[in-house]
Amino acid sequence: MFHHDGEINISPLIDIVFILLIFFIVTTVFVDETGLEIEKPRAATQQDIERNSILIGIDPQGAVHYNGREIGIGGVRAVVGRLLRQELMPVIIQADRRTPTDRTIAVLDEARSAGAEQVFVSTLSE
Protein backbone atom coordinates (compact mmCIF):
# COMPACT_ATOMS: atom_id res chain seq x y z
CA MET A 1 0.00 0.00 0.00
CA PHE A 2 0.99 3.58 -0.63
CA HIS A 3 1.59 5.95 2.20
CA HIS A 4 1.98 9.68 1.44
CA ASP A 5 2.95 12.24 4.01
CA GLY A 6 0.44 15.11 3.85
CA GLU A 7 2.09 18.30 2.66
CA ILE A 8 0.58 21.76 2.54
CA ASN A 9 1.72 23.98 -0.31
CA ILE A 10 1.97 27.53 1.08
CA SER A 11 3.25 29.17 -2.11
CA PRO A 12 -0.20 30.54 -3.10
CA LEU A 13 -0.66 31.91 0.43
CA ILE A 14 2.67 33.75 0.26
CA ASP A 15 1.72 35.17 -3.17
CA ILE A 16 -1.57 36.50 -1.82
CA VAL A 17 0.14 38.08 1.20
CA PHE A 18 2.67 39.85 -1.03
CA ILE A 19 -0.08 41.10 -3.35
CA LEU A 20 -2.01 42.48 -0.35
CA LEU A 21 1.16 44.10 0.99
CA ILE A 22 1.82 45.81 -2.34
CA PHE A 23 -1.82 46.93 -2.53
CA PHE A 24 -1.68 48.56 0.92
CA ILE A 25 1.66 50.24 0.24
CA VAL A 26 0.42 51.72 -3.03
CA THR A 27 -2.89 52.97 -1.60
CA THR A 28 -1.42 54.51 1.56
CA VAL A 29 -1.67 58.30 1.68
CA PHE A 30 1.32 60.02 3.22
CA VAL A 31 0.65 63.34 4.93
CA ASP A 32 3.47 65.84 5.34
CA GLU A 33 3.55 67.07 8.89
CA THR A 34 4.82 70.44 10.06
CA GLY A 35 7.22 68.88 12.57
CA LEU A 36 5.84 70.95 15.45
CA GLU A 37 3.75 70.19 18.49
CA ILE A 38 1.08 72.86 18.17
CA GLU A 39 -1.63 73.76 20.61
CA LYS A 40 -4.43 74.85 18.29
CA PRO A 41 -7.04 77.45 19.18
CA ARG A 42 -10.60 76.18 19.52
CA ALA A 43 -13.34 76.73 16.95
CA ALA A 44 -16.94 75.55 16.60
CA THR A 45 -16.46 74.07 13.12
CA GLN A 46 -13.60 72.43 11.31
CA GLN A 47 -13.22 70.78 7.91
CA ASP A 48 -11.28 67.54 7.53
CA ILE A 49 -9.10 68.44 4.54
CA GLU A 50 -5.62 67.79 5.94
CA ARG A 51 -5.14 64.66 3.80
CA ASN A 52 -4.12 66.27 0.54
CA SER A 53 -2.93 69.72 1.49
CA ILE A 54 0.12 71.85 2.23
CA LEU A 55 0.64 72.06 6.00
CA ILE A 56 2.57 75.05 7.35
CA GLY A 57 3.19 75.33 11.10
CA ILE A 58 3.87 78.40 13.20
CA ASP A 59 5.25 77.93 16.73
CA PRO A 60 4.46 80.24 19.68
CA GLN A 61 7.58 82.31 18.97
CA GLY A 62 6.42 82.94 15.38
CA ALA A 63 8.91 80.64 13.59
CA VAL A 64 7.42 79.18 10.38
CA HIS A 65 7.96 75.47 9.62
CA TYR A 66 7.25 73.13 6.72
CA ASN A 67 7.98 69.39 6.66
CA GLY A 68 10.08 69.50 9.84
CA ARG A 69 12.34 72.41 8.93
CA GLU A 70 12.12 76.14 9.56
CA ILE A 71 11.45 78.07 6.35
CA GLY A 72 10.61 81.51 7.72
CA ILE A 73 7.94 83.80 6.30
CA GLY A 74 10.11 84.45 3.26
CA GLY A 75 10.17 80.74 2.40
CA VAL A 76 6.39 80.31 2.40
CA ARG A 77 5.89 81.75 -1.08
CA ALA A 78 8.63 79.56 -2.59
CA VAL A 79 7.45 76.33 -0.93
CA VAL A 80 3.75 76.88 -1.66
CA GLY A 81 4.45 78.01 -5.24
CA ARG A 82 6.59 74.92 -5.92
CA LEU A 83 3.99 72.53 -4.49
CA LEU A 84 1.08 74.22 -6.31
CA ARG A 85 2.89 73.74 -9.64
CA GLN A 86 2.72 69.96 -9.01
CA GLU A 87 -0.92 69.84 -7.90
CA LEU A 88 -3.61 72.34 -6.93
CA MET A 89 -4.30 71.83 -3.22
CA PRO A 90 -5.34 73.89 -0.21
CA VAL A 91 -2.87 75.41 2.25
CA ILE A 92 -3.50 74.79 5.95
CA ILE A 93 -1.76 76.99 8.49
CA GLN A 94 -1.35 75.29 11.87
CA ALA A 95 -0.59 78.19 14.20
CA ASP A 96 -0.18 77.73 17.92
CA ARG A 97 -2.81 79.65 19.86
CA ARG A 98 -0.04 81.75 21.43
CA THR A 99 1.38 82.72 18.03
CA PRO A 100 1.13 86.46 17.34
CA THR A 101 -1.78 87.07 14.98
CA ASP A 102 0.28 89.29 12.69
CA ARG A 103 2.64 86.35 11.98
CA THR A 104 -0.29 84.11 11.05
CA ILE A 105 -1.71 86.79 8.74
CA ALA A 106 1.71 87.35 7.15
CA VAL A 107 1.99 83.60 6.38
CA LEU A 108 -1.57 83.62 5.02
CA ASP A 109 -0.71 86.58 2.74
CA GLU A 110 2.46 84.86 1.49
CA ALA A 111 0.52 81.66 0.69
CA ARG A 112 -2.06 83.66 -1.27
CA SER A 113 0.70 85.55 -3.07
CA ALA A 114 2.13 82.19 -4.16
CA GLY A 115 -1.16 81.41 -5.92
CA ALA A 116 -3.02 79.39 -3.27
CA GLU A 117 -6.76 79.74 -3.84
CA GLN A 118 -7.77 78.05 -0.59
CA VAL A 119 -5.92 78.97 2.62
CA PHE A 120 -7.25 77.78 5.99
CA VAL A 121 -6.17 78.23 9.60
CA SER A 122 -6.39 74.89 11.42
CA THR A 123 -8.19 74.85 14.78
CA LEU A 124 -9.38 72.30 17.31
CA SER A 125 -13.05 71.41 17.05
CA GLU A 126 -14.94 71.16 20.32
C-alpha positions in Angstrom: 0.0 0.0 0.0 1.0 3.6 -0.6 1.6 5.9 2.2 2.0 9.7 1.4 2.9 12.2 4.0 0.4 15.1 3.9 2.1 18.3 2.7 0.6 21.8 2.5 1.7 24.0 -0.3 2.0 27.5 1.1 3.2 29.2 -2.1 -0.2 30.5 -3.1 -0.7 31.9 0.4 2.7 33.8 0.3 1.7 35.2 -3.2 -1.6 36.5 -1.8 0.1 38.1 1.2 2.7 39.8 -1.0 -0.1 41.1 -3.4 -2.0 42.5 -0.3 1.2 44.1 1.0 1.8 45.8 -2.3 -1.8 46.9 -2.5 -1.7 48.6 0.9 1.7 50.2 0.2 0.4 51.7 -3.0 -2.9 53.0 -1.6 -1.4 54.5 1.6 -1.7 58.3 1.7 1.3 60.0 3.2 0.6 63.3 4.9 3.5 65.8 5.3 3.6 67.1 8.9 4.8 70.4 10.1 7.2 68.9 12.6 5.8 70.9 15.4 3.7 70.2 18.5 1.1 72.9 18.2 -1.6 73.8 20.6 -4.4 74.9 18.3 -7.0 77.4 19.2 -10.6 76.2 19.5 -13.3 76.7 16.9 -16.9 75.6 16.6 -16.5 74.1 13.1 -13.6 72.4 11.3 -13.2 70.8 7.9 -11.3 67.5 7.5 -9.1 68.4 4.5 -5.6 67.8 5.9 -5.1 64.7 3.8 -4.1 66.3 0.5 -2.9 69.7 1.5 0.1 71.8 2.2 0.6 72.1 6.0 2.6 75.0 7.4 3.2 75.3 11.1 3.9 78.4 13.2 5.2 77.9 16.7 4.5 80.2 19.7 7.6 82.3 19.0 6.4 82.9 15.4 8.9 80.6 13.6 7.4 79.2 10.4 8.0 75.5 9.6 7.3 73.1 6.7 8.0 69.4 6.7 10.1 69.5 9.8 12.3 72.4 8.9 12.1 76.1 9.6 11.5 78.1 6.3 10.6 81.5 7.7 7.9 83.8 6.3 10.1 84.4 3.3 10.2 80.7 2.4 6.4 80.3 2.4 5.9 81.7 -1.1 8.6 79.6 -2.6 7.4 76.3 -0.9 3.8 76.9 -1.7 4.4 78.0 -5.2 6.6 74.9 -5.9 4.0 72.5 -4.5 1.1 74.2 -6.3 2.9 73.7 -9.6 2.7 70.0 -9.0 -0.9 69.8 -7.9 -3.6 72.3 -6.9 -4.3 71.8 -3.2 -5.3 73.9 -0.2 -2.9 75.4 2.3 -3.5 74.8 6.0 -1.8 77.0 8.5 -1.4 75.3 11.9 -0.6 78.2 14.2 -0.2 77.7 17.9 -2.8 79.6 19.9 0.0 81.7 21.4 1.4 82.7 18.0 1.1 86.5 17.3 -1.8 87.1 15.0 0.3 89.3 12.7 2.6 86.3 12.0 -0.3 84.1 11.1 -1.7 86.8 8.7 1.7 87.3 7.1 2.0 83.6 6.4 -1.6 83.6 5.0 -0.7 86.6 2.7 2.5 84.9 1.5 0.5 81.7 0.7 -2.1 83.7 -1.3 0.7 85.6 -3.1 2.1 82.2 -4.2 -1.2 81.4 -5.9 -3.0 79.4 -3.3 -6.8 79.7 -3.8 -7.8 78.0 -0.6 -5.9 79.0 2.6 -7.2 77.8 6.0 -6.2 78.2 9.6 -6.4 74.9 11.4 -8.2 74.8 14.8 -9.4 72.3 17.3 -13.0 71.4 17.1 -14.9 71.2 20.3 
